[in-house]
Amino acid sequence: MRTVVVRASRTYDVLIEAGILDRSGDLLRQISRSDTAVIVSGEKVYPLYGQRLKDSLEKAGFRVVSFLHPSGEEHKTLETYAELLSFMAREHVTRSDLMIALGGGVTGDLCGFAAATYLRGIDFAQIPTTLLAMVDSSVGGKTAVDLPEGKNLVGAFYQPIRVLCDPETLETLPEEQFVCGCAEVIKYGVLGNEAFFDSLVERPVRSQLETVIQTCVEMKRDIVLEDEFDRGRRQLLNLGHSIGHAVEACSSFSILHGQAVAIGMAMITRASYAKGICEEATLRRLLSVLQQYGLPCKTDLPASTLLQSMAGDKKRSGDRMNLIVPEAIGRCRIERVPISSLQQWLLSGGAK
C-alpha cells in the first residue's frame, strides 16, 4: 500500500492500493469512533460499489445510512446540498458521526461541503472512484456547490480525515471519464514536473496507475502545504480552469470537466506563446499529448460568451483575474490580468 501524508490544518493519509475498498471499514474505524457512517454517492456509482462499502463499514461496527444524488455537475447545487442536510437531520446524524464520499468530484465536493457545515462540522472521508477525483479533487480540502452564476461559488476549505484510492474502481469508469481524468494528470506535468510529463508521453496512464496517482497527490500535497487557503501558490492548480470552467458552464455541462480543462490549457498556452511567454515547442508538446489522449484542444464558443462567464469566476479579485500561464513544460506562473484584457487573451488563445 502506498501512503501519502498530507499535513494541512488537519493531517491525514491518502492510501493507494488495489482492493482497498473492501478494507475501508477497518481503515476508517482506526481513526473514527463514530456510531453512524453516512455514505454519499451518485445514483450510477452506488450500484457498483455501495454494497461493498456498506458491508465493510457494518463489519467494522458502523450503523450505515446512504444518500444517493443524481449524477452530473448540473446536480451539484444548493438544492441537492439542502436535501442532503435534511436527510442527515432525519437520520439523527450527530456531530461525532462520519460522512463518506463514494464517487467522483461532484460527490466529493457535495459531501465535503455538507460535512463542513452540518452541525458546524463533522468528520468526512473520501473514497474517490474516478481518476480525476483520485489525482486531484479528493485531496486538499476544497468543497463546494455551484450557483447558476458559476461553479464552486459556495463552499468551504475542509479537510477529510482519510482518503482511500482503489484503482480497481477505475475498471468500471467509462472511457470518456477516464480520459477526462488524464487532463488533470497532464496538468500536473505542465505545472511542475517535466519528467512526469514525459512519462505520460512514453507510457499510457493506465499502465502506471498507482504511480500516477501517488505523483499527482504528492505534488498537490506540497502545494497545499504552502498555501492551504488558496491565496498564493495554490492558485497554480487552476491551470486551464479559468477558461475551462467557462467552457463547461457555457456548454450547459455537455462538455465534461476534464475536456474543458484540456481546452483551457490549450487556449492559455496558445495565448502564452502569442505573447512571447513560452516557446512554440512548449505549445506543440502540450497539444501533442492532449491529442495523444483524445482530449479536445479548442472550442467553438465565442470569446464574448466565455468572457461573460469568466467575469463571475471566483478567482477574480477586483478588476483583475489571476490566470495561470505556462512558461515551459514544468514551469508556470500567475499572471494578474485586467478584466478589460481578458477578451484579448481569449482571442489569442484561439476563441472566435
C-alpha positions in Angstrom: 0.0 0.0 0.0 1.3 3.5 -0.9 0.8 6.2 1.7 0.9 10.0 1.1 0.7 12.1 4.3 -1.0 15.5 3.9 -0.1 17.9 6.6 -2.7 20.7 6.4 -5.0 22.2 9.1 -5.8 18.6 9.7 -3.1 15.9 9.0 -4.4 12.8 7.1 -3.3 9.9 5.0 -4.1 9.2 1.3 -3.9 5.5 1.0 -3.5 3.9 -2.5 -4.0 0.2 -3.1 -5.9 -2.1 -5.4 -8.7 -3.7 -3.5 -8.6 -1.3 -0.6 -12.4 -0.6 -0.8 -13.1 -4.0 0.9 -11.0 -2.9 3.9 -12.4 0.6 4.1 -14.4 -0.2 7.3 -11.4 -1.2 9.3 -9.2 1.6 7.9 -11.8 4.2 8.9 -12.5 2.6 12.2 -8.8 3.1 13.0 -9.4 6.8 13.1 -13.1 7.2 13.9 -15.2 6.3 16.9 -18.4 7.2 15.1 -21.6 5.2 15.6 -23.1 6.2 12.2 -21.5 6.4 8.8 -23.4 8.3 6.1 -22.5 7.1 2.6 -23.0 9.9 0.0 -22.9 8.6 -3.6 -24.2 9.2 -7.1 -27.0 7.1 -8.5 -24.7 5.5 -11.0 -21.8 4.7 -8.6 -23.7 3.3 -5.7 -25.0 0.2 -7.5 -21.4 -0.6 -8.4 -19.6 -0.2 -5.1 -22.1 0.9 -2.4 -23.0 -2.5 -1.1 -19.3 -3.5 -0.8 -18.6 -0.3 1.2 -21.7 -0.8 3.3 -20.7 -4.4 4.2 -17.2 -3.3 5.1 -18.5 -0.5 7.3 -21.0 -2.7 9.1 -18.4 -5.3 9.7 -16.3 -2.6 11.4 -19.3 -1.7 13.7 -20.8 1.3 12.0 -24.5 1.9 11.5 -24.8 2.8 7.9 -27.3 5.1 6.1 -26.9 6.1 2.4 -27.9 9.2 0.5 -27.9 9.0 -3.3 -27.9 12.1 -5.5 -28.4 12.4 -9.3 -25.2 12.2 -11.3 -23.7 15.1 -13.1 -22.2 18.5 -12.4 -25.7 20.1 -13.0 -26.9 18.5 -9.8 -24.1 19.9 -7.6 -26.5 22.6 -6.4 -27.8 24.2 -3.2 -30.9 22.2 -3.7 -29.1 18.9 -3.6 -27.0 20.1 -0.7 -30.2 21.1 1.3 -31.7 17.6 0.6 -28.5 16.0 2.0 -28.6 18.1 5.1 -32.3 17.3 5.7 -31.6 13.6 5.2 -28.9 13.7 7.9 -31.2 15.5 10.3 -34.0 13.0 9.7 -31.4 10.2 10.4 -30.4 11.9 13.6 -26.7 12.1 12.5 -24.7 13.7 15.3 -21.5 15.8 15.4 -19.5 12.7 16.4 -20.6 10.7 13.3 -18.9 10.3 9.9 -19.7 11.1 6.3 -18.1 9.2 3.4 -18.0 10.4 -0.2 -18.1 7.5 -2.6 -17.7 8.7 -6.2 -16.2 11.4 -8.3 -15.6 15.1 -7.8 -19.2 16.1 -7.7 -19.9 13.7 -4.8 -16.7 14.7 -3.0 -17.4 18.4 -3.3 -21.1 18.0 -2.2 -20.3 15.6 0.7 -17.4 17.7 1.9 -19.4 20.9 2.0 -22.2 19.2 3.8 -19.7 17.8 6.3 -18.1 21.3 6.8 -21.5 22.9 7.6 -23.8 20.3 9.2 -23.8 20.9 13.0 -20.9 23.3 12.2 -18.7 20.5 11.1 -18.4 16.7 11.2 -15.8 14.3 10.0 -15.8 13.0 6.4 -13.7 10.7 4.4 -13.1 10.5 0.6 -13.3 7.2 -1.4 -12.9 8.5 -5.0 -13.9 6.3 -7.9 -12.8 8.4 -10.8 -9.3 9.2 -11.9 -9.9 12.9 -11.8 -11.0 12.7 -8.1 -8.1 10.4 -7.1 -5.4 12.6 -8.6 -6.9 16.0 -7.7 -10.3 16.8 -6.1 -10.3 14.4 -3.2 -7.2 15.9 -1.8 -6.7 19.4 -0.4 -9.9 20.2 1.3 -11.8 22.3 -1.3 -15.5 21.7 -1.0 -18.3 23.5 -2.8 -21.6 23.5 -4.7 -22.4 25.6 -7.8 -24.7 28.5 -8.4 -26.4 29.3 -11.7 -23.9 32.2 -12.0 -20.8 29.9 -11.8 -19.0 26.9 -10.5 -18.0 26.3 -6.9 -19.2 29.8 -5.7 -20.5 28.4 -2.4 -18.1 26.3 -0.4 -15.5 25.9 2.4 -12.0 24.7 3.0 -12.5 21.5 5.0 -10.0 18.6 5.1 -11.1 14.9 5.1 -9.9 12.5 7.8 -8.6 10.0 5.3 -8.7 9.4 1.5 -8.8 5.8 0.2 -7.9 5.3 -3.5 -8.7 1.9 -5.0 -7.5 1.8 -8.6 -9.7 -1.2 -9.3 -12.8 1.0 -9.2 -11.5 2.7 -12.4 -12.2 -0.6 -14.3 -15.9 0.4 -14.4 -15.2 4.0 -15.3 -16.5 5.0 -18.8 -13.6 5.6 -21.1 -14.7 9.2 -21.7 -14.5 9.9 -17.9 -11.1 8.2 -17.6 -9.7 10.4 -20.4 -11.1 13.4 -18.5 -9.0 12.4 -15.5 -6.0 12.3 -17.8 -6.4 16.0 -18.4 -5.8 16.7 -14.7 -2.8 14.3 -14.7 -1.3 16.2 -17.7 -1.9 19.4 -15.8 0.5 18.3 -13.0 3.2 17.6 -15.5 2.9 21.0 -17.1 2.7 22.7 -13.7 5.9 21.4 -12.2 7.3 18.1 -13.3 8.7 17.8 -16.9 10.0 14.3 -16.3 6.5 13.2 -15.2 5.0 14.9 -18.3 7.5 13.0 -20.5 6.5 9.7 -18.8 2.9 10.3 -19.8 4.0 10.6 -23.4 6.1 7.4 -23.2 3.7 5.2 -21.2 -0.2 5.3 -21.0 -1.6 6.4 -17.7 -3.4 3.1 -17.4 -0.1 1.2 -17.3 1.2 3.1 -14.3 -2.0 4.0 -12.3 -0.7 3.8 -8.8 2.5 5.7 -9.6 0.4 8.4 -11.4 -2.0 8.8 -8.5 0.8 9.0 -6.0 2.8 11.5 -8.0 -0.1 13.8 -8.5 -1.2 13.6 -4.9 2.3 14.3 -3.7 2.6 17.4 -5.9 -0.8 18.7 -4.7 0.2 17.9 -1.1 3.3 20.0 -1.4 1.4 23.0 -2.9 -1.4 22.8 -0.3 1.2 22.7 2.5 2.5 26.1 1.3 -0.9 27.7 0.7 -3.9 25.7 2.1 -6.4 28.5 1.6 -5.6 29.4 -2.0 -4.2 32.9 -1.5 -1.0 32.4 -3.4 0.9 29.4 -4.9 -2.1 27.0 -4.7 -3.7 29.1 -7.5 -1.3 27.4 -9.8 -3.5 24.3 -9.6 -6.1 26.3 -11.6 -4.1 25.9 -14.8 -6.7 25.6 -17.6 -9.5 26.1 -15.1 -10.5 29.7 -15.5 -11.2 29.2 -19.2 -12.2 25.6 -18.7 -14.9 26.4 -16.1 -16.4 29.0 -18.6 -16.3 26.4 -21.4 -18.0 23.9 -19.1 -20.7 26.3 -17.9 -21.4 27.8 -21.3 -21.9 24.3 -22.8 -24.5 23.6 -20.1 -22.1 20.9 -18.9 -22.3 19.0 -22.2 -18.5 19.4 -22.2 -17.1 17.4 -19.3 -14.8 19.0 -16.7 -11.7 17.2 -17.9 -12.4 18.1 -21.5 -13.0 21.7 -20.6 -9.7 21.8 -18.6 -7.9 20.4 -21.7 -9.4 23.2 -23.8 -8.5 25.7 -21.2 -4.8 24.5 -21.0 -4.5 24.6 -24.8 -6.0 28.1 -25.1 -3.9 29.7 -22.3 -0.8 28.1 -23.8 -1.6 29.4 -27.2 -2.1 32.8 -25.7 1.2 32.4 -23.8 3.0 31.7 -27.0 1.4 34.5 -28.8 2.5 36.9 -26.1 6.1 35.6 -26.1 5.9 34.0 -22.6 6.5 30.4 -23.8 8.2 29.0 -26.8 6.4 27.3 -29.7 7.9 23.9 -28.6 6.0 24.2 -25.3 2.7 24.7 -27.2 3.5 21.8 -29.6 4.3 19.4 -26.8 1.1 20.2 -24.9 -1.1 20.0 -27.9 0.5 16.7 -28.9 0.0 15.0 -25.5 -3.6 16.2 -25.4 -4.3 14.8 -28.8 -2.5 11.6 -27.8 -5.0 11.1 -25.0 -8.0 12.0 -27.1 -8.6 15.3 -25.4 -10.0 18.4 -27.2 -7.8 21.5 -27.8 -10.3 24.1 -28.9 -13.9 25.3 -28.6 -16.4 26.9 -30.9 -17.8 29.1 -28.1 -17.3 32.8 -28.9 -14.9 34.8 -26.8 -17.7 37.2 -25.8 -19.7 34.3 -24.3 -16.7 32.9 -22.4 -15.8 36.4 -21.2 -19.3 36.8 -19.7 -18.9 33.6 -17.7 -15.4 34.3 -16.6 -16.4 37.7 -15.2 -18.1 35.8 -12.3 -15.2 33.4 -11.7 -14.3 33.1 -8.0 -10.6 33.7 -8.9 -11.5 37.3 -9.9 -10.1 40.0 -7.5 -11.5 43.4 -8.1 -10.8 44.4 -11.7 -8.2 41.7 -12.3 -8.1 37.9 -12.6 -5.3 35.6 -11.9 -4.5 33.4 -15.0 -2.1 30.5 -14.7 0.3 30.9 -17.7 2.8 28.2 -18.9 6.4 29.4 -19.3 7.7 26.0 -20.2 6.7 22.3 -19.6 7.2 22.0 -15.8 7.0 25.7 -15.1 4.1 28.1 -14.8 3.4 31.5 -13.3 0.5 33.5 -12.0 -0.4 36.4 -14.3 -2.6 39.2 -12.9 -4.7 40.2 -15.9 -7.0 43.2 -16.1 -10.6 42.1 -16.8 -10.5 44.6 -19.7 -7.7 42.5 -21.3 -9.4 39.0 -20.9 -11.1 39.1 -24.3 -7.7 39.7 -26.0 -6.2 36.7 -24.1 -9.2 34.6 -25.2 -8.8 35.6 -28.9 -5.0 34.9 -28.7 -5.9 31.5 -27.3 -8.0 30.7 -30.4 -11.5 31.8 -29.4 -13.6 33.3 -32.2 
